Every structure is written in C-alpha cells, then in structure tokens.
Amino acid sequence: MKAVIISETGALSWDETAKPGLSSGDVLIKIHATAINRADLMQRRGFYPPPAGASNIMGLECAGEIVEIGSDVHLWQVGDKVCALLAGGGYAEYTAVAETSVVQIPAGLSYIEAAGLPEVFATAWLNLYMEAQLKPGEKVILHAGASGVGTAAIQLCNAFGNPCFVTVGSAEKLAACLDLGAQAGTDRHVESYAEKAAKFGGKAGLDVILDPVGAAYLAENLSLLGLNGRLVLIGLMGGNRSEVDLGQLLMKRLRIIGSTLRTRANEEKAAVMNQLREKVWPKIESKEIRPVIDSVIDIGDVAKAHDLVASDKTVGKVILSVIK
C-alpha cells in the first residue's frame, strides 16, 4: 500500500510501505479520507511519537470501508462504511484499528465529511462532558475556538445547553464561531480576552475552560474560574511552565485537569466513542451539529496541507482525500 512517509529531513512523500497486520480484535479499513491534526505536525518534527505498538504513520482519524475483520470482531462486517479514531496510521491507503474505536458514518455524510469527525468530537466530548463533567447551564471558555476541536466544542456546548465564549486569532474566525453558536468571544490580536470573558462569566465566574495554550494563559484562566471551576489542559502551545497561585485553587476549590486522548487504552477510547454514538451522532444526522471543513486537499499534496494548518488561518478541519 501507499502511505505518507517522513524523511530524515522532515520532507513528506506518498510512497510504498508495508500494509498493516490485523489483530484478532481489529478491523482493516480502506481509507477514503483522513484529516490533519496539530499532533501530526508535532510528530513530523519529532516531538510527538506514537504510543508503543501504534503505527508510526501520521493520522489520528479516518473514514472509509471495512475490508477485513479479525477473528474476534463482532461489531462490524466487511463492507461497513465507518469512521475511526486512531493512535496513528491515517495517512495511508489502509489502516488497522480496534473495533471499539470505530463508529458508523452518520447518515447523509460523505467520507470527506466523516473524516473530520472522530478526533475533534472525541476530544471535545471527552474533555468537556466526561473529564470536566459539564452540566447544562454552566458557562465555558473555549480557547482556539476556530480550530477543529474548537468548532466541535462550540456546537456541543450549543446543543447541550452551555453558553460559551471563544478566543480566536481574527475577526473572520470570530464571526465563524458566532455563526456556529458561540455567545461571545474576542480576537486575541486586538484585545486581551480576560476582561470580556469576565463580563461573560458574570459575578459567579466561569465554570469550565478548555485550553490548548497552557502556560501563557494559566494565570488569567484561574482568575476567571468561579467556585468549583475546572480548567482542562489539552495542549501546551503557549508553554509548559508557569507559576500557580495555589490560594486560588484552595479558596475557589478549583480543579486543573490534564488530558490527552491518543495514549489512552482501547477501553477508555471505547467509552468515548460509545457516548459519541449515543449522544452526538443523532444530532449530526439531524443536522443540529455538522462537520466544519476548511479545505479538502489530495493526499499527494500533504505538505501543502500541513503548511495550511500551520498558518493558523483555517477554520475547522483540513481534510486529505485518499481515494478520488
């Protein structure tokens, strides 16, 4: 099969490589489309290696057709059209994945649309509704609101009764987030987000903050959270070291939750995917929630697609088309 190969210099090419083997609980998917995540850019630079036993090929999600099943697979059959959450292996013609990390493509969606669902909706759902245990009516800040995770999180908050405030990098991105259902937000290049976010939170403060930035926003995040507030850290784009006012954590009974998805056990991923299937997929099929796609680029132009994501100019997902 063909897959995207990273050279020693970091260059990308669409070349021949070995087809993945199939364990007893795996399915083999013929990939029609995959999507780019910032983790892929980090892996390309050598900063985010795959977990032990996972494919070293980039790609954390895909959509396609099951062409083979392992001996212990009971949930799927050859010919099923699915999308999947991967620990690696999405930038390829075929990938093998545990059957519990696979979900059906929501009715009415194409492979291209479905490829942009698994990673971002799993990340947003896991961290807002499972880790932070977000309750209806609680208020949320979503940093990087126009990202793939951000645009998924906005729609989840809107659908499940959680007013949200976004931080973004341009007026165009802010308009897109408001159109998706965010109640308010700010362009970080124009003004500090803290003052507007404080007004949004009101006297009680914010309940949950979903943050891929890290150190650069830590002090302001903790100040904005109200009693029993939860800060969920899912990235470190703004650094990994900062001083913490422990007094705020004590007096406001705050929780700081560190969270990653890629390295979780299959059982944990299965729990996330089951909740997506039960609670989120019906809202996608009814068009209350939709995949947000910025661009579709052929897998042969993967370097161009990486450059586009790195530019910070996108809204939603950049999809790689694997099969025409």
C-alpha positions in Angstrom: 0.0 0.0 0.0 0.9 3.7 -0.1 1.3 6.0 2.9 2.8 9.3 3.7 6.4 8.8 4.7 8.5 11.3 6.7 12.2 11.5 5.6 15.1 12.2 7.9 14.8 15.9 6.9 11.1 16.1 7.6 10.0 16.0 4.0 6.8 14.2 3.2 6.2 11.7 0.3 3.4 9.4 -0.8 5.3 6.1 -1.2 5.0 2.4 -0.8 5.2 0.8 2.6 4.0 -2.4 4.3 0.3 -3.0 4.7 -0.7 -3.2 8.4 -1.3 -6.6 10.0 -4.6 -7.4 11.7 -5.0 -8.5 15.3 -8.0 -10.6 16.4 -10.0 -7.6 17.7 -9.1 -5.2 14.8 -10.8 -4.2 11.6 -8.9 -3.2 8.4 -10.2 0.0 6.8 -9.6 1.0 3.2 -9.3 4.7 3.7 -11.2 7.2 1.6 -10.3 10.3 3.5 -8.3 11.4 6.6 -7.7 14.7 8.4 -4.9 16.8 9.7 -4.4 17.5 13.4 -1.8 19.6 15.1 -0.4 16.5 16.7 0.6 15.4 13.2 2.7 18.5 12.7 4.4 17.8 16.0 5.0 14.2 15.1 6.6 15.3 11.8 9.0 17.4 13.8 9.9 14.5 16.2 8.1 15.9 19.2 5.1 13.6 19.5 5.9 10.0 18.8 3.1 7.4 18.6 2.3 5.3 21.6 4.0 1.9 21.9 2.6 -0.6 19.4 0.8 2.1 17.3 1.6 2.8 13.6 4.4 5.3 13.1 2.4 6.7 10.1 0.8 10.0 10.9 -3.0 10.4 11.1 -5.4 10.2 14.1 -8.7 9.7 12.3 -10.1 8.4 9.0 -13.2 7.5 7.1 -13.5 4.5 4.8 -14.8 1.0 4.2 -14.1 -2.1 6.3 -12.4 -4.7 4.0 -11.3 -7.3 6.6 -12.2 -8.2 10.2 -10.2 -10.0 12.9 -11.4 -13.4 14.3 -12.8 -11.8 17.5 -14.6 -8.9 15.8 -18.4 -8.9 16.5 -19.5 -5.3 15.9 -18.7 -4.9 12.2 -18.8 -6.6 8.9 -16.9 -6.3 5.6 -18.4 -3.5 3.6 -19.5 -1.3 6.5 -18.8 2.4 6.0 -17.2 3.8 9.1 -15.0 6.5 10.6 -12.4 5.8 13.2 -10.3 7.3 16.0 -6.7 6.2 15.5 -3.5 6.3 17.5 -1.7 6.6 14.2 -1.9 5.3 10.6 -4.5 7.6 9.0 -2.2 9.0 6.2 -2.4 5.7 4.2 -4.5 3.6 1.9 -5.3 1.1 4.7 -5.2 1.1 8.5 -5.9 -1.4 11.2 -7.7 -0.3 14.4 -9.6 -1.9 17.3 -13.2 -2.4 16.5 -14.2 -0.4 19.6 -12.6 2.8 18.1 -14.8 2.6 15.1 -18.2 4.3 14.6 -20.6 4.3 11.7 -20.6 7.3 9.4 -23.6 9.4 10.3 -26.4 9.1 7.8 -26.2 11.6 5.0 -22.5 12.4 5.4 -19.8 11.7 2.8 -16.4 10.1 3.5 -14.8 13.6 3.3 -17.2 15.0 5.9 -16.9 11.9 8.2 -13.1 12.0 8.2 -13.3 15.3 10.1 -15.4 13.9 13.0 -13.6 11.3 15.2 -10.6 13.1 16.7 -12.2 16.5 17.3 -15.5 15.4 18.6 -13.9 12.7 20.7 -11.5 15.3 22.2 -14.2 17.9 22.8 -16.7 15.5 24.3 -14.2 13.7 26.5 -12.8 16.9 28.0 -16.0 18.9 28.4 -18.6 16.3 29.3 -16.5 13.4 30.8 -13.5 15.0 32.4 -15.0 18.3 33.4 -18.5 16.9 33.9 -20.1 19.9 32.3 -23.7 20.4 33.4 -26.5 22.2 31.5 -26.3 26.0 32.1 -22.7 26.1 33.1 -20.6 28.6 31.2 -17.5 27.7 29.2 -14.4 29.4 27.6 -13.0 27.7 24.5 -9.6 28.8 23.6 -8.7 28.4 19.9 -12.4 28.4 19.1 -11.9 28.3 15.3 -9.8 25.1 15.5 -11.1 21.7 14.7 -11.6 20.9 18.4 -12.9 24.4 19.0 -15.6 24.3 16.3 -16.7 20.9 17.5 -16.8 22.1 21.1 -18.9 25.2 20.2 -21.5 23.0 18.6 -21.6 20.6 21.5 -22.0 23.5 24.0 -24.8 25.0 21.9 -26.5 21.6 21.6 -26.2 20.6 25.3 -27.1 23.9 26.9 -23.8 25.5 27.8 -23.1 29.2 26.8 -19.6 29.5 25.5 -17.0 32.3 25.0 -14.3 31.8 22.4 -10.8 33.3 21.9 -9.6 33.4 18.2 -7.0 35.0 16.0 -9.0 37.1 13.6 -12.3 38.9 13.1 -13.2 36.4 10.4 -12.7 33.5 12.8 -14.8 35.2 15.5 -17.6 35.7 13.0 -17.4 32.0 12.1 -17.6 30.9 15.7 -20.5 33.2 16.5 -22.3 31.7 13.5 -21.7 28.2 14.9 -23.3 29.1 18.2 -20.8 30.8 20.4 -22.4 33.5 22.5 -19.4 35.8 22.7 -15.7 36.0 22.1 -12.6 38.0 21.3 -9.8 38.4 18.8 -6.6 37.9 20.8 -4.6 40.1 18.4 -6.9 43.1 19.1 -7.5 42.9 22.9 -6.9 40.8 26.0 -9.6 38.2 26.3 -9.7 38.3 30.1 -11.9 41.5 30.6 -14.5 40.4 28.1 -14.5 36.9 29.4 -15.0 38.1 32.9 -18.1 40.1 31.9 -19.4 37.0 30.1 -18.9 34.9 33.3 -20.6 37.5 35.5 -20.3 37.6 39.2 -20.2 33.9 39.6 -17.3 33.4 37.1 -16.8 30.7 34.5 -17.4 27.1 35.2 -15.1 25.3 32.7 -12.2 26.4 30.4 -10.9 24.2 27.6 -7.4 25.2 26.9 -4.8 24.1 24.3 -2.5 27.0 25.2 -1.1 26.2 28.6 1.4 28.4 30.5 0.7 31.7 28.7 -3.0 31.7 29.8 -2.7 29.9 33.1 -2.9 32.9 35.5 -5.9 34.5 33.7 -7.7 31.2 33.4 -7.5 30.6 37.1 -8.7 34.1 37.8 -11.7 33.8 35.5 -12.9 30.5 37.0 -15.6 30.7 39.7 -16.3 28.4 42.6 -15.7 24.7 41.7 -14.4 25.8 38.3 -12.5 23.3 36.1 -9.6 24.1 33.8 -8.9 21.3 31.3 -5.5 21.5 29.7 -5.3 19.7 26.3 -2.2 21.4 24.8 0.9 23.4 25.5 1.1 25.8 22.5 1.9 28.7 24.9 4.5 26.9 27.0 4.6 24.2 29.7 5.9 26.2 32.8 4.2 28.8 34.9 3.7 29.9 38.5 0.4 29.0 40.1 -1.5 30.9 42.8 -2.3 27.9 45.0 -4.5 30.2 47.1 -7.0 30.5 44.2 -7.2 26.7 43.9 -7.9 26.4 47.6 -10.4 29.2 48.1 -12.4 28.6 44.9 -12.0 24.8 45.0 -10.6 24.7 41.5 -9.5 21.7 39.6 -6.8 21.6 36.9 -7.2 18.6 34.7 -4.5 17.4 32.3 -5.9 15.4 29.4 -4.6 13.6 26.3 -6.6 11.2 24.1 -4.1 9.4 21.8 -2.3 7.3 24.5 -5.5 6.1 26.3 -6.3 2.4 26.5 -8.7 1.0 24.0 -11.3 0.5 26.8 -11.2 4.3 27.6 -11.5 5.2 23.9 -14.4 2.8 23.6 -16.3 4.6 26.3 -15.8 7.9 24.5 -16.8 6.5 21.1 -19.9 4.9 22.7 -21.1 8.2 24.1 -20.5 9.9 20.8 -22.6 7.3 19.0 -25.4 7.6 21.5 -25.5 11.3 22.2 -23.8 13.2 19.4 -24.2 11.2 16.2 -28.1 11.6 16.3 -27.6 15.4 16.4 -25.2 15.2 13.4 -27.8 13.1 11.5 -30.5 15.7 12.3 -28.1 18.5 11.2 -28.1 20.2 14.5 -24.3 19.6 14.5 -22.2 19.5 11.4 -18.6 18.8 10.5 -16.7 22.1 9.8 -14.3 21.7 6.9 -11.9 24.4 5.8 -10.3 22.7 2.9 -10.0 19.4 1.0 -6.6 18.6 -0.3 -5.3 15.5 -2.2 -3.1 13.2 0.0 -0.3 13.7 -2.6 -0.2 17.4 -1.6 0.1 16.6 2.1 3.0 19.1 2.7 0.8 21.9 1.3 -2.0 20.8 3.7 0.5 20.9 6.7 1.6 24.3 5.7 -2.0 25.5 5.6 -2.7 24.2 9.1 0.5 25.7 10.4 -0.5 29.1 9.0 -3.3 29.4 11.7 -5.6 30.7 9.0 -8.0 27.8 8.9 -11.5 27.4 10.4 -12.3 23.8 11.2 -10.7 20.8 9.6 -8.3 20.3 6.7 -9.2 17.0 5.0 -6.9 14.8 3.0 -8.6 12.9 0.2 -7.1 9.5 -0.2 -9.4 8.0 -2.9 -10.8 10.2 -5.6 
